[in-house]
Amino acid sequence: MPKAFDADYRTNWLPAGLEAEHFSALNPYLDLVELEHGQVLYEPGGPIR
């Protein structure tokens, strides 16, 4: 089961660019996931899950 996004979001450039109030609104919908280096997240033309 994914963990809630409670890590320091400022280490990721996308959420770090958000104003605190916008991040607070988005935070309940975020999940922290661990990825391996080079892991493919999406193949062009493939379904988005």
mmCIF entry with sequence, helices, sheets and N, C-alpha, C, O atoms, coordinates in Angstrom:
data_MODEL
# 
_entry.id   MODEL 
# 
_entity.id                         1 
_entity.type                       polymer 
_entity.pdbx_number_of_molecules   1 
# 
_entity_poly.entity_id                      1 
_entity_poly.type                           'polypeptide(L)' 
_entity_poly.nstd_linkage                   no 
_entity_poly.nstd_monomer                   no 
_entity_poly.pdbx_seq_one_letter_code       MPKAFDADYRTNWLPAGLEAEHFSALNPYLDLVELEHGQVLYEPGGPIR 
_entity_poly.pdbx_seq_one_letter_code_can   MPKAFDADYRTNWLPAGLEAEHFSALNPYLDLVELEHGQVLYEPGGPIR 
_entity_poly.pdbx_strand_id                 A 
# 
loop_
_entity_poly_seq.entity_id 
_entity_poly_seq.num 
_entity_poly_seq.mon_id 
_entity_poly_seq.hetero 
1 1  MET n 
1 2  PRO n 
1 3  LYS n 
1 4  ALA n 
1 5  PHE n 
1 6  ASP n 
1 7  ALA n 
1 8  ASP n 
1 9  TYR n 
1 10 ARG n 
1 11 THR n 
1 12 ASN n 
1 13 TRP n 
1 14 LEU n 
1 15 PRO n 
1 16 ALA n 
1 17 GLY n 
1 18 LEU n 
1 19 GLU n 
1 20 ALA n 
1 21 GLU n 
1 22 HIS n 
1 23 PHE n 
1 24 SER n 
1 25 ALA n 
1 26 LEU n 
1 27 ASN n 
1 28 PRO n 
1 29 TYR n 
1 30 LEU n 
1 31 ASP n 
1 32 LEU n 
1 33 VAL n 
1 34 GLU n 
1 35 LEU n 
1 36 GLU n 
1 37 HIS n 
1 38 GLY n 
1 39 GLN n 
1 40 VAL n 
1 41 LEU n 
1 42 TYR n 
1 43 GLU n 
1 44 PRO n 
1 45 GLY n 
1 46 GLY n 
1 47 PRO n 
1 48 ILE n 
1 49 ARG n 
# 
_struct_asym.id          A 
_struct_asym.entity_id   1 
# 
loop_
_struct_conf.conf_type_id 
_struct_conf.id 
_struct_conf.pdbx_PDB_helix_id 
_struct_conf.beg_label_comp_id 
_struct_conf.beg_label_asym_id 
_struct_conf.beg_label_seq_id 
_struct_conf.pdbx_beg_PDB_ins_code 
_struct_conf.end_label_comp_id 
_struct_conf.end_label_asym_id 
_struct_conf.end_label_seq_id 
_struct_conf.pdbx_end_PDB_ins_code 
_struct_conf.beg_auth_comp_id 
_struct_conf.beg_auth_asym_id 
_struct_conf.beg_auth_seq_id 
_struct_conf.end_auth_comp_id 
_struct_conf.end_auth_asym_id 
_struct_conf.end_auth_seq_id 
_struct_conf.pdbx_PDB_helix_class 
_struct_conf.details 
_struct_conf.pdbx_PDB_helix_length 
HELX_P HELX_P1 AA1 TYR A 9  ? THR A 11 ? TYR A 9  THR A 11 5 ? 3 
HELX_P HELX_P2 AA2 TRP A 13 ? ALA A 16 ? TRP A 13 ALA A 16 1 ? 4 
HELX_P HELX_P3 AA3 ALA A 20 ? LEU A 26 ? ALA A 20 LEU A 26 1 ? 7 
HELX_P HELX_P4 AA4 ASN A 27 ? TYR A 29 ? ASN A 27 TYR A 29 5 ? 3 
# 
_struct_conf_type.id          HELX_P 
_struct_conf_type.criteria    ? 
_struct_conf_type.reference   ? 
# 
_struct_sheet.id               AA1 
_struct_sheet.type             ? 
_struct_sheet.number_strands   2 
_struct_sheet.details          ? 
# 
_struct_sheet_order.sheet_id     AA1 
_struct_sheet_order.range_id_1   1 
_struct_sheet_order.range_id_2   2 
_struct_sheet_order.offset       ? 
_struct_sheet_order.sense        anti-parallel 
# 
loop_
_struct_sheet_range.sheet_id 
_struct_sheet_range.id 
_struct_sheet_range.beg_label_comp_id 
_struct_sheet_range.beg_label_asym_id 
_struct_sheet_range.beg_label_seq_id 
_struct_sheet_range.pdbx_beg_PDB_ins_code 
_struct_sheet_range.end_label_comp_id 
_struct_sheet_range.end_label_asym_id 
_struct_sheet_range.end_label_seq_id 
_struct_sheet_range.pdbx_end_PDB_ins_code 
_struct_sheet_range.beg_auth_comp_id 
_struct_sheet_range.beg_auth_asym_id 
_struct_sheet_range.beg_auth_seq_id 
_struct_sheet_range.end_auth_comp_id 
_struct_sheet_range.end_auth_asym_id 
_struct_sheet_range.end_auth_seq_id 
AA1 1 LYS A 3  ? ALA A 4  ? LYS A 3  ALA A 4  
AA1 2 ASP A 31 ? LEU A 32 ? ASP A 31 LEU A 32 
# 
loop_
_atom_site.group_PDB 
_atom_site.id 
_atom_site.type_symbol 
_atom_site.label_atom_id 
_atom_site.label_alt_id 
_atom_site.label_comp_id 
_atom_site.label_asym_id 
_atom_site.label_entity_id 
_atom_site.label_seq_id 
_atom_site.pdbx_PDB_ins_code 
_atom_site.Cartn_x 
_atom_site.Cartn_y 
_atom_site.Cartn_z 
_atom_site.occupancy 
_atom_site.B_iso_or_equiv 
_atom_site.pdbx_formal_charge 
_atom_site.auth_seq_id 
_atom_site.auth_comp_id 
_atom_site.auth_asym_id 
_atom_site.auth_atom_id 
_atom_site.pdbx_PDB_model_num 
ATOM 1   N N  . MET A 1 1  ? 0.851  -1.186 0.000   1.00 0.00 ? 1  MET A N  1 
ATOM 2   C CA . MET A 1 1  ? 0.000  0.000  0.000   1.00 0.00 ? 1  MET A CA 1 
ATOM 3   C C  . MET A 1 1  ? 0.890  1.240  0.000   1.00 0.00 ? 1  MET A C  1 
ATOM 4   O O  . MET A 1 1  ? 1.824  1.313  0.798   1.00 0.00 ? 1  MET A O  1 
ATOM 5   N N  . PRO A 1 2  ? 0.626  2.223  -0.877  1.00 0.00 ? 2  PRO A N  1 
ATOM 6   C CA . PRO A 1 2  ? 1.444  3.434  -0.918  1.00 0.00 ? 2  PRO A CA 1 
ATOM 7   C C  . PRO A 1 2  ? 1.330  4.228  0.368   1.00 0.00 ? 2  PRO A C  1 
ATOM 8   O O  . PRO A 1 2  ? 0.285  4.256  1.019   1.00 0.00 ? 2  PRO A O  1 
ATOM 9   N N  . LYS A 1 3  ? 2.436  4.872  0.715   1.00 0.00 ? 3  LYS A N  1 
ATOM 10  C CA . LYS A 1 3  ? 2.453  5.729  1.893   1.00 0.00 ? 3  LYS A CA 1 
ATOM 11  C C  . LYS A 1 3  ? 1.953  7.118  1.539   1.00 0.00 ? 3  LYS A C  1 
ATOM 12  O O  . LYS A 1 3  ? 2.036  7.537  0.385   1.00 0.00 ? 3  LYS A O  1 
ATOM 13  N N  . ALA A 1 4  ? 1.439  7.824  2.517   1.00 0.00 ? 4  ALA A N  1 
ATOM 14  C CA . ALA A 1 4  ? 1.036  9.214  2.307   1.00 0.00 ? 4  ALA A CA 1 
ATOM 15  C C  . ALA A 1 4  ? 2.273  10.036 1.980   1.00 0.00 ? 4  ALA A C  1 
ATOM 16  O O  . ALA A 1 4  ? 3.373  9.705  2.424   1.00 0.00 ? 4  ALA A O  1 
ATOM 17  N N  . PHE A 1 5  ? 2.107  11.080 1.227   1.00 0.00 ? 5  PHE A N  1 
ATOM 18  C CA . PHE A 1 5  ? 3.216  11.931 0.808   1.00 0.00 ? 5  PHE A CA 1 
ATOM 19  C C  . PHE A 1 5  ? 3.570  12.870 1.950   1.00 0.00 ? 5  PHE A C  1 
ATOM 20  O O  . PHE A 1 5  ? 3.123  14.016 1.993   1.00 0.00 ? 5  PHE A O  1 
ATOM 21  N N  . ASP A 1 6  ? 4.387  12.364 2.881   1.00 0.00 ? 6  ASP A N  1 
ATOM 22  C CA . ASP A 1 6  ? 4.783  13.184 4.010   1.00 0.00 ? 6  ASP A CA 1 
ATOM 23  C C  . ASP A 1 6  ? 6.268  13.530 3.949   1.00 0.00 ? 6  ASP A C  1 
ATOM 24  O O  . ASP A 1 6  ? 6.796  14.154 4.869   1.00 0.00 ? 6  ASP A O  1 
ATOM 25  N N  . ALA A 1 7  ? 6.943  13.130 2.875   1.00 0.00 ? 7  ALA A N  1 
ATOM 26  C CA . ALA A 1 7  ? 8.353  13.469 2.706   1.00 0.00 ? 7  ALA A CA 1 
ATOM 27  C C  . ALA A 1 7  ? 8.489  14.965 2.434   1.00 0.00 ? 7  ALA A C  1 
ATOM 28  O O  . ALA A 1 7  ? 7.503  15.646 2.152   1.00 0.00 ? 7  ALA A O  1 
ATOM 29  N N  . ASP A 1 8  ? 9.694  15.459 2.521   1.00 0.00 ? 8  ASP A N  1 
ATOM 30  C CA . ASP A 1 8  ? 9.937  16.874 2.253   1.00 0.00 ? 8  ASP A CA 1 
ATOM 31  C C  . ASP A 1 8  ? 9.746  17.126 0.755   1.00 0.00 ? 8  ASP A C  1 
ATOM 32  O O  . ASP A 1 8  ? 10.640 16.848 -0.044  1.00 0.00 ? 8  ASP A O  1 
ATOM 33  N N  . TYR A 1 9  ? 8.604  17.642 0.388   1.00 0.00 ? 9  TYR A N  1 
ATOM 34  C CA . TYR A 1 9  ? 8.268  17.820 -1.023  1.00 0.00 ? 9  TYR A CA 1 
ATOM 35  C C  . TYR A 1 9  ? 9.168  18.815 -1.733  1.00 0.00 ? 9  TYR A C  1 
ATOM 36  O O  . TYR A 1 9  ? 9.177  18.856 -2.963  1.00 0.00 ? 9  TYR A O  1 
ATOM 37  N N  . ARG A 1 10 ? 9.927  19.620 -0.995  1.00 0.00 ? 10 ARG A N  1 
ATOM 38  C CA . ARG A 1 10 ? 10.790 20.620 -1.631  1.00 0.00 ? 10 ARG A CA 1 
ATOM 39  C C  . ARG A 1 10 ? 11.965 19.997 -2.355  1.00 0.00 ? 10 ARG A C  1 
ATOM 40  O O  . ARG A 1 10 ? 12.657 20.689 -3.103  1.00 0.00 ? 10 ARG A O  1 
ATOM 41  N N  . THR A 1 11 ? 12.216 18.696 -2.154  1.00 0.00 ? 11 THR A N  1 
ATOM 42  C CA . THR A 1 11 ? 13.299 18.034 -2.872  1.00 0.00 ? 11 THR A CA 1 
ATOM 43  C C  . THR A 1 11 ? 12.864 17.647 -4.282  1.00 0.00 ? 11 THR A C  1 
ATOM 44  O O  . THR A 1 11 ? 13.700 17.230 -5.083  1.00 0.00 ? 11 THR A O  1 
ATOM 45  N N  . ASN A 1 12 ? 11.609 17.772 -4.599  1.00 0.00 ? 12 ASN A N  1 
ATOM 46  C CA . ASN A 1 12 ? 11.080 17.483 -5.929  1.00 0.00 ? 12 ASN A CA 1 
ATOM 47  C C  . ASN A 1 12 ? 10.690 18.817 -6.549  1.00 0.00 ? 12 ASN A C  1 
ATOM 48  O O  . ASN A 1 12 ? 9.915  19.571 -5.959  1.00 0.00 ? 12 ASN A O  1 
ATOM 49  N N  . TRP A 1 13 ? 11.219 19.118 -7.734  1.00 0.00 ? 13 TRP A N  1 
ATOM 50  C CA . TRP A 1 13 ? 11.025 20.448 -8.331  1.00 0.00 ? 13 TRP A CA 1 
ATOM 51  C C  . TRP A 1 13 ? 9.574  20.754 -8.670  1.00 0.00 ? 13 TRP A C  1 
ATOM 52  O O  . TRP A 1 13 ? 9.183  21.921 -8.659  1.00 0.00 ? 13 TRP A O  1 
ATOM 53  N N  . LEU A 1 14 ? 8.768  19.751 -8.971  1.00 0.00 ? 14 LEU A N  1 
ATOM 54  C CA . LEU A 1 14 ? 7.386  20.044 -9.364  1.00 0.00 ? 14 LEU A CA 1 
ATOM 55  C C  . LEU A 1 14 ? 6.549  20.560 -8.193  1.00 0.00 ? 14 LEU A C  1 
ATOM 56  O O  . LEU A 1 14 ? 6.003  21.658 -8.292  1.00 0.00 ? 14 LEU A O  1 
ATOM 57  N N  . PRO A 1 15 ? 6.424  19.819 -7.091  1.00 0.00 ? 15 PRO A N  1 
ATOM 58  C CA . PRO A 1 15 ? 5.648  20.377 -5.976  1.00 0.00 ? 15 PRO A CA 1 
ATOM 59  C C  . PRO A 1 15 ? 6.346  21.554 -5.295  1.00 0.00 ? 15 PRO A C  1 
ATOM 60  O O  . PRO A 1 15 ? 5.684  22.402 -4.696  1.00 0.00 ? 15 PRO A O  1 
ATOM 61  N N  . ALA A 1 16 ? 7.679  21.614 -5.382  1.00 0.00 ? 16 ALA A N  1 
ATOM 62  C CA . ALA A 1 16 ? 8.406  22.734 -4.765  1.00 0.00 ? 16 ALA A CA 1 
ATOM 63  C C  . ALA A 1 16 ? 8.041  24.060 -5.422  1.00 0.00 ? 16 ALA A C  1 
ATOM 64  O O  . ALA A 1 16 ? 8.175  25.116 -4.804  1.00 0.00 ? 16 ALA A O  1 
ATOM 65  N N  . GLY A 1 17 ? 7.585  24.012 -6.655  1.00 0.00 ? 17 GLY A N  1 
ATOM 66  C CA . GLY A 1 17 ? 7.195  25.226 -7.366  1.00 0.00 ? 17 GLY A CA 1 
ATOM 67  C C  . GLY A 1 17 ? 5.808  25.724 -7.013  1.00 0.00 ? 17 GLY A C  1 
ATOM 68  O O  . GLY A 1 17 ? 5.404  26.802 -7.449  1.00 0.00 ? 17 GLY A O  1 
ATOM 69  N N  . LEU A 1 18 ? 5.077  24.952 -6.229  1.00 0.00 ? 18 LEU A N  1 
ATOM 70  C CA . LEU A 1 18 ? 3.718  25.341 -5.856  1.00 0.00 ? 18 LEU A CA 1 
ATOM 71  C C  . LEU A 1 18 ? 3.723  26.227 -4.615  1.00 0.00 ? 18 LEU A C  1 
ATOM 72  O O  . LEU A 1 18 ? 4.577  26.095 -3.739  1.00 0.00 ? 18 LEU A O  1 
ATOM 73  N N  . GLU A 1 19 ? 2.770  27.111 -4.563  1.00 0.00 ? 19 GLU A N  1 
ATOM 74  C CA . GLU A 1 19 ? 2.544  27.886 -3.337  1.00 0.00 ? 19 GLU A CA 1 
ATOM 75  C C  . GLU A 1 19 ? 2.050  26.909 -2.269  1.00 0.00 ? 19 GLU A C  1 
ATOM 76  O O  . GLU A 1 19 ? 1.418  25.904 -2.594  1.00 0.00 ? 19 GLU A O  1 
ATOM 77  N N  . ALA A 1 20 ? 2.332  27.196 -1.012  1.00 0.00 ? 20 ALA A N  1 
ATOM 78  C CA . ALA A 1 20 ? 1.974  26.295 0.092   1.00 0.00 ? 20 ALA A CA 1 
ATOM 79  C C  . ALA A 1 20 ? 0.482  25.957 0.096   1.00 0.00 ? 20 ALA A C  1 
ATOM 80  O O  . ALA A 1 20 ? 0.113  24.810 0.344   1.00 0.00 ? 20 ALA A O  1 
ATOM 81  N N  . GLU A 1 21 ? -0.376 26.941 -0.175  1.00 0.00 ? 21 GLU A N  1 
ATOM 82  C CA . GLU A 1 21 ? -1.818 26.666 -0.145  1.00 0.00 ? 21 GLU A CA 1 
ATOM 83  C C  . GLU A 1 21 ? -2.234 25.728 -1.271  1.00 0.00 ? 21 GLU A C  1 
ATOM 84  O O  . GLU A 1 21 ? -3.142 24.917 -1.089  1.00 0.00 ? 21 GLU A O  1 
ATOM 85  N N  . HIS A 1 22 ? -1.581 25.824 -2.443  1.00 0.00 ? 22 HIS A N  1 
ATOM 86  C CA . HIS A 1 22 ? -1.910 24.924 -3.550  1.00 0.00 ? 22 HIS A CA 1 
ATOM 87  C C  . HIS A 1 22 ? -1.402 23.518 -3.262  1.00 0.00 ? 22 HIS A C  1 
ATOM 88  O O  . HIS A 1 22 ? -2.075 22.531 -3.559  1.00 0.00 ? 22 HIS A O  1 
ATOM 89  N N  . PHE A 1 23 ? -0.203 23.437 -2.677  1.00 0.00 ? 23 PHE A N  1 
ATOM 90  C CA . PHE A 1 23 ? 0.311  22.117 -2.318  1.00 0.00 ? 23 PHE A CA 1 
ATOM 91  C C  . PHE A 1 23 ? -0.573 21.471 -1.262  1.00 0.00 ? 23 PHE A C  1 
ATOM 92  O O  . PHE A 1 23 ? -0.828 20.269 -1.332  1.00 0.00 ? 23 PHE A O  1 
ATOM 93  N N  . SER A 1 24 ? -1.038 22.225 -0.301  1.00 0.00 ? 24 SER A N  1 
ATOM 94  C CA . SER A 1 24 ? -1.911 21.686 0.748   1.00 0.00 ? 24 SER A CA 1 
ATOM 95  C C  . SER A 1 24 ? -3.195 21.109 0.162   1.00 0.00 ? 24 SER A C  1 
ATOM 96  O O  . SER A 1 24 ? -3.709 20.102 0.651   1.00 0.00 ? 24 SER A O  1 
ATOM 97  N N  . ALA A 1 25 ? -3.709 21.743 -0.880  1.00 0.00 ? 25 ALA A N  1 
ATOM 98  C CA . ALA A 1 25 ? -4.924 21.242 -1.525  1.00 0.00 ? 25 ALA A CA 1 
ATOM 99  C C  . ALA A 1 25 ? -4.639 19.953 -2.306  1.00 0.00 ? 25 ALA A C  1 
ATOM 100 O O  . ALA A 1 25 ? -5.505 19.085 -2.403  1.00 0.00 ? 25 ALA A O  1 
ATOM 101 N N  . LEU A 1 26 ? -3.451 19.829 -2.850  1.00 0.00 ? 26 LEU A N  1 
ATOM 102 C CA . LEU A 1 26 ? -3.074 18.671 -3.654  1.00 0.00 ? 26 LEU A CA 1 
ATOM 103 C C  . LEU A 1 26 ? -2.590 17.495 -2.806  1.00 0.00 ? 26 LEU A C  1 
ATOM 104 O O  . LEU A 1 26 ? -2.763 16.339 -3.191  1.00 0.00 ? 26 LEU A O  1 
ATOM 105 N N  . ASN A 1 27 ? -1.993 17.782 -1.670  1.00 0.00 ? 27 ASN A N  1 
ATOM 106 C CA . ASN A 1 27 ? -1.335 16.781 -0.834  1.00 0.00 ? 27 ASN A CA 1 
ATOM 107 C C  . ASN A 1 27 ? -2.175 15.539 -0.525  1.00 0.00 ? 27 ASN A C  1 
ATOM 108 O O  . ASN A 1 27 ? -1.626 14.438 -0.563  1.00 0.00 ? 27 ASN A O  1 
ATOM 109 N N  . PRO A 1 28 ? -3.466 15.647 -0.222  1.00 0.00 ? 28 PRO A N  1 
ATOM 110 C CA . PRO A 1 28 ? -4.236 14.427 0.097   1.00 0.00 ? 28 PRO A CA 1 
ATOM 111 C C  . PRO A 1 28 ? -4.311 13.432 -1.064  1.00 0.00 ? 28 PRO A C  1 
ATOM 112 O O  . PRO A 1 28 ? -4.639 12.266 -0.846  1.00 0.00 ? 28 PRO A O  1 
ATOM 113 N N  . TYR A 1 29 ? -4.022 13.858 -2.267  1.00 0.00 ? 29 TYR A N  1 
ATOM 114 C CA . TYR A 1 29 ? -4.132 12.992 -3.439  1.00 0.00 ? 29 TYR A CA 1 
ATOM 115 C C  . TYR A 1 29 ? -2.791 12.416 -3.880  1.00 0.00 ? 29 TYR A C  1 
ATOM 116 O O  . TYR A 1 29 ? -2.735 11.678 -4.864  1.00 0.00 ? 29 TYR A O  1 
ATOM 117 N N  . LEU A 1 30 ? -1.713 12.739 -3.173  1.00 0.00 ? 30 LEU A N  1 
ATOM 118 C CA . LEU A 1 30 ? -0.379 12.286 -3.545  1.00 0.00 ? 30 LEU A CA 1 
ATOM 119 C C  . LEU A 1 30 ? 0.003  11.030 -2.784  1.00 0.00 ? 30 LEU A C  1 
ATOM 120 O O  . LEU A 1 30 ? -0.339 10.869 -1.612  1.00 0.00 ? 30 LEU A O  1 
ATOM 121 N N  . ASP A 1 31 ? 0.715  10.143 -3.461  1.00 0.00 ? 31 ASP A N  1 
ATOM 122 C CA . ASP A 1 31 ? 1.265  8.943  -2.847  1.00 0.00 ? 31 ASP A CA 1 
ATOM 123 C C  . ASP A 1 31 ? 2.772  8.943  -3.064  1.00 0.00 ? 31 ASP A C  1 
ATOM 124 O O  . ASP A 1 31 ? 3.245  9.324  -4.134  1.00 0.00 ? 31 ASP A O  1 
ATOM 125 N N  . LEU A 1 32 ? 3.515  8.527  -2.071  1.00 0.00 ? 32 LEU A N  1 
ATOM 126 C CA . LEU A 1 32 ? 4.950  8.380  -2.175  1.00 0.00 ? 32 LEU A CA 1 
ATOM 127 C C  . LEU A 1 32 ? 5.236  6.984  -2.703  1.00 0.00 ? 32 LEU A C  1 
ATOM 128 O O  . LEU A 1 32 ? 4.808  5.994  -2.109  1.00 0.00 ? 32 LEU A O  1 
ATOM 129 N N  . VAL A 1 33 ? 5.955  6.899  -3.810  1.00 0.00 ? 33 VAL A N  1 
ATOM 130 C CA . VAL A 1 33 ? 6.303  5.609  -4.398  1.00 0.00 ? 33 VAL A CA 1 
ATOM 131 C C  . VAL A 1 33 ? 7.813  5.537  -4.575  1.00 0.00 ? 33 VAL A C  1 
ATOM 132 O O  . VAL A 1 33 ? 8.476  6.551  -4.792  1.00 0.00 ? 33 VAL A O  1 
ATOM 133 N N  . GLU A 1 34 ? 8.339  4.335  -4.481  1.00 0.00 ? 34 GLU A N  1 
ATOM 134 C CA . GLU A 1 34 ? 9.765  4.123  -4.704  1.00 0.00 ? 34 GLU A CA 1 
ATOM 135 C C  . GLU A 1 34 ? 9.948  3.577  -6.109  1.00 0.00 ? 34 GLU A C  1 
ATOM 136 O O  . GLU A 1 34 ? 9.264  2.637  -6.515  1.00 0.00 ? 34 GLU A O  1 
ATOM 137 N N  . LEU A 1 35 ? 10.873 4.171  -6.845  1.00 0.00 ? 35 LEU A N  1 
ATOM 138 C CA . LEU A 1 35 ? 11.160 3.761  -8.214  1.00 0.00 ? 35 LEU A CA 1 
ATOM 139 C C  . LEU A 1 35 ? 12.625 3.354  -8.318  1.00 0.00 ? 35 LEU A C  1 
ATOM 140 O O  . LEU A 1 35 ? 13.474 3.862  -7.585  1.00 0.00 ? 35 LEU A O  1 
ATOM 141 N N  . GLU A 1 36 ? 12.910 2.446  -9.223  1.00 0.00 ? 36 GLU A N  1 
ATOM 142 C CA . GLU A 1 36 ? 14.283 2.053  -9.486  1.00 0.00 ? 36 GLU A CA 1 
ATOM 143 C C  . GLU A 1 36 ? 14.843 2.948  -10.579 1.00 0.00 ? 36 GLU A C  1 
ATOM 144 O O  . GLU A 1 36 ? 14.110 3.412  -11.452 1.00 0.00 ? 36 GLU A O  1 
ATOM 145 N N  . HIS A 1 37 ? 16.154 3.189  -10.523 1.00 0.00 ? 37 HIS A N  1 
ATOM 146 C CA . HIS A 1 37 ? 16.806 3.989  -11.553 1.00 0.00 ? 37 HIS A CA 1 
ATOM 147 C C  . HIS A 1 37 ? 16.568 3.335  -12.916 1.00 0.00 ? 37 HIS A C  1 
ATOM 148 O O  . HIS A 1 37 ? 16.803 2.139  -13.089 1.00 0.00 ? 37 HIS A O  1 
ATOM 149 N N  . GLY A 1 38 ? 16.106 4.118  -13.864 1.00 0.00 ? 38 GLY A N  1 
ATOM 150 C CA . GLY A 1 38 ? 15.857 3.624  -15.211 1.00 0.00 ? 38 GLY A CA 1 
ATOM 151 C C  . GLY A 1 38 ? 14.516 2.952  -15.402 1.00 0.00 ? 38 GLY A C  1 
ATOM 152 O O  . GLY A 1 38 ? 14.215 2.476  -16.496 1.00 0.00 ? 38 GLY A O  1 
ATOM 153 N N  . GLN A 1 39 ? 13.702 2.904  -14.359 1.00 0.00 ? 39 GLN A N  1 
ATOM 154 C CA . GLN A 1 39 ? 12.394 2.268  -14.472 1.00 0.00 ? 39 GLN A CA 1 
ATOM 155 C C  . GLN A 1 39 ? 11.519 3.047  -15.446 1.00 0.00 ? 39 GLN A C  1 
ATOM 156 O O  . GLN A 1 39 ? 11.398 4.268  -15.349 1.00 0.00 ? 39 GLN A O  1 
ATOM 157 N N  . VAL A 1 40 ? 10.914 2.333  -16.380 1.00 0.00 ? 40 VAL A N  1 
ATOM 158 C CA . VAL A 1 40 ? 10.037 2.950  -17.367 1.00 0.00 ? 40 VAL A CA 1 
ATOM 159 C C  . VAL A 1 40 ? 8.661  3.141  -16.739 1.00 0.00 ? 40 VAL A C  1 
ATOM 160 O O  . VAL A 1 40 ? 8.058  2.192  -16.237 1.00 0.00 ? 40 VAL A O  1 
ATOM 161 N N  . LEU A 1 41 ? 8.173  4.382  -16.773 1.00 0.00 ? 41 LEU A N  1 
ATOM 162 C CA . LEU A 1 41 ? 6.869  4.684  -16.203 1.00 0.00 ? 41 LEU A CA 1 
ATOM 163 C C  . LEU A 1 41 ? 5.760  4.646  -17.246 1.00 0.00 ? 41 LEU A C  1 
ATOM 164 O O  . LEU A 1 41 ? 4.600  4.381  -16.930 1.00 0.00 ? 41 LEU A O  1 
ATOM 165 N N  . TYR A 1 42 ? 6.133  4.914  -18.488 1.00 0.00 ? 42 TYR A N  1 
ATOM 166 C CA . TYR A 1 42 ? 5.125  4.970  -19.545 1.00 0.00 ? 42 TYR A CA 1 
ATOM 167 C C  . TYR A 1 42 ? 5.792  4.694  -20.883 1.00 0.00 ? 42 TYR A C  1 
ATOM 168 O O  . TYR A 1 42 ? 6.833  5.275  -21.189 1.00 0.00 ? 42 TYR A O  1 
ATOM 169 N N  . GLU A 1 43 ? 5.216  3.832  -21.664 1.00 0.00 ? 43 GLU A N  1 
ATOM 170 C CA . GLU A 1 43 ? 5.678  3.567  -23.029 1.00 0.00 ? 43 GLU A CA 1 
ATOM 171 C C  . GLU A 1 43 ? 4.825  4.406  -23.974 1.00 0.00 ? 43 GLU A C  1 
ATOM 172 O O  . GLU A 1 43 ? 3.601  4.412  -23.845 1.00 0.00 ? 43 GLU A O  1 
ATOM 173 N N  . PRO A 1 44 ? 5.441  5.116  -24.921 1.00 0.00 ? 44 PRO A N  1 
ATOM 174 C CA . PRO A 1 44 ? 4.652  5.911  -25.865 1.00 0.00 ? 44 PRO A CA 1 
ATOM 175 C C  . PRO A 1 44 ? 3.575  5.059  -26.540 1.00 0.00 ? 44 PRO A C  1 
ATOM 176 O O  . PRO A 1 44 ? 3.843  3.966  -27.041 1.00 0.00 ? 44 PRO A O  1 
ATOM 177 N N  . GLY A 1 45 ? 2.376  5.580  -26.538 1.00 0.00 ? 45 GLY A N  1 
ATOM 178 C CA . GLY A 1 45 ? 1.249  4.902  -27.147 1.00 0.00 ? 45 GLY A CA 1 
ATOM 179 C C  . GLY A 1 45 ? 0.573  3.898  -26.232 1.00 0.00 ? 45 GLY A C  1 
ATOM 180 O O  . GLY A 1 45 ? -0.470 3.345  -26.583 1.00 0.00 ? 45 GLY A O  1 
ATOM 181 N N  . GLY A 1 46 ? 1.146  3.657  -25.076 1.00 0.00 ? 46 GLY A N  1 
ATOM 182 C CA . GLY A 1 46 ? 0.567  2.687  -24.143 1.00 0.00 ? 46 GLY A CA 1 
ATOM 183 C C  . GLY A 1 46 ? -0.498 3.326  -23.277 1.00 0.00 ? 46 GLY A C  1 
ATOM 184 O O  . GLY A 1 46 ? -0.627 4.550  -23.248 1.00 0.00 ? 46 GLY A O  1 
ATOM 185 N N  . PRO A 1 47 ? -1.262 2.507  -22.573 1.00 0.00 ? 47 PRO A N  1 
ATOM 186 C CA . PRO A 1 47 ? -2.298 3.043  -21.688 1.00 0.00 ? 47 PRO A CA 1 
ATOM 187 C C  . PRO A 1 47 ? -1.675 3.713  -20.454 1.00 0.00 ? 47 PRO A C  1 
ATOM 188 O O  . PRO A 1 47 ? -0.643 3.265  -19.954 1.00 0.00 ? 47 PRO A O  1 
ATOM 189 N N  . ILE A 1 48 ? -2.293 4.762  -19.981 1.00 0.00 ? 48 ILE A N  1 
ATOM 190 C CA . ILE A 1 48 ? -1.842 5.443  -18.776 1.00 0.00 ? 48 ILE A CA 1 
ATOM 191 C C  . ILE A 1 48 ? -2.676 4.920  -17.615 1.00 0.00 ? 48 ILE A C  1 
ATOM 192 O O  . ILE A 1 48 ? -3.905 5.000  -17.636 1.00 0.00 ? 48 ILE A O  1 
ATOM 193 N N  . ARG A 1 49 ? -1.999 4.384  -16.600 1.00 0.00 ? 49 ARG A N  1 
ATOM 194 C CA . ARG A 1 49 ? -2.706 3.825  -15.432 1.00 0.00 ? 49 ARG A CA 1 
ATOM 195 C C  . ARG A 1 49 ? -2.482 4.699  -14.246 1.00 0.00 ? 49 ARG A C  1 
ATOM 196 O O  . ARG A 1 49 ? -2.989 4.410  -13.162 1.00 0.00 ? 49 ARG A O  1 
# 
